[in-house]
Amino acid sequence: MEFAYLVRPAFDRHFLENASEEQRVVVGEHSDWLEARYAEGRVRFAGRCYDGPFGLVVLNADSEEEARSLMEADPSVRSGVQSAEFYPFNVFLARERRRQA
């Protein structure tokens, strides 16, 4: 099953220009956490608007409870640096991302 959560604010250049040292640490933890969950197959994809209002994380989970637990474990959500909105989600079309050499 797939679920998505929107996080606000986006960790875009405007956020980073004004971020405190503590917030910058959380940005790094958030990135590391997403990459680890991606390697486990729990994060299907994640991204953010370049200069927009939100980021998006799409999860693969066996249940809504598991997906919500994952969202709540995200360091940016857990610390309160980002707020999250949770939704059941259905990926209609997807193409595998090609790594650039």
N, C-alpha and C positions, 0 to 999 in steps of 0.2 A: 504494500500500500504506500501511497505517496502523500506527503503533507508538506506544506510550505509555511515559512514564517517570514514576514517583513520585519526588518529592523530599521529603526530611526534613531538618530540621524544617520545618514550614509557616512561612511568613513572616506569622504571625498577630500579634495585638496583644501576646501574651505574649513572643514572640520580639523584637518591635520595642521593647518596654519595656526589655529588657535588652541590646540589641544595642550593640556597640562602634561607633565612628565608621567603622572599616574595613568592618564588616558592613553598616552602613547604605549605604555606597557600593556594595557588591556587590548589595544589594537593588535599588537604582536601576539598576545595569547589567543585572541579570537582567530587570527590567521592560522596559527599552529593547530588549534583545536579543530578548525574546519578541515585542514589538510589531513589530520589524523583520522577524522570521521570519514573523509573521502576514501582514504586508503582502506578503511574497514568496509566500505560499500554502503555506509549509512547516509552520507551526503551524496546526492545525485549530482547536483551542481549548486554553485553559489556565485553571486556577483553583486554589483552595485551600480547605481547610476553614476556617471562620471561627475556631474555637478548637480545631482538631483537629490530628491528627498529620502530615498530609501535604498536598502540592500535587500536581497532575496536569497533565501536558503531553501532548497528543495531536498527533503529527506525521504529515504526508503526506511520504512519501519513496519513491524508486524501489527502494530496497533496504534490507536491515537494516544493512548497512555505512554507508550514507548517514545513516540515522536515528541510529545510534550515534555517528557523527561529530558530528551536530547536538547530541545530548545532551551529549557531552563538551565542546562549544564553549560551552555555556550558562555564563555567568560564575559563577553560584552553584555549579555542579558543578565547573567548572575550578578555582575557588579553594578548594574543600573546605568552603565554608560550608554547603552542602547535600550530602547523599549522594543517589545516584540508583539506582533499580531499573528496569531496562529490560524491556519486554514487547512481543511482537507484539500487535496490538490490532485489533479489528473494531468500528467504530461501527455499531450495529444501527439505532438511530433517532436522528435529529437534526433540530432545527428551527433555522432561521436566527435569529440574535439580532437583535432589533429595537432600534435606538438610540432612546433616549428624548429627546424635544425639550427 
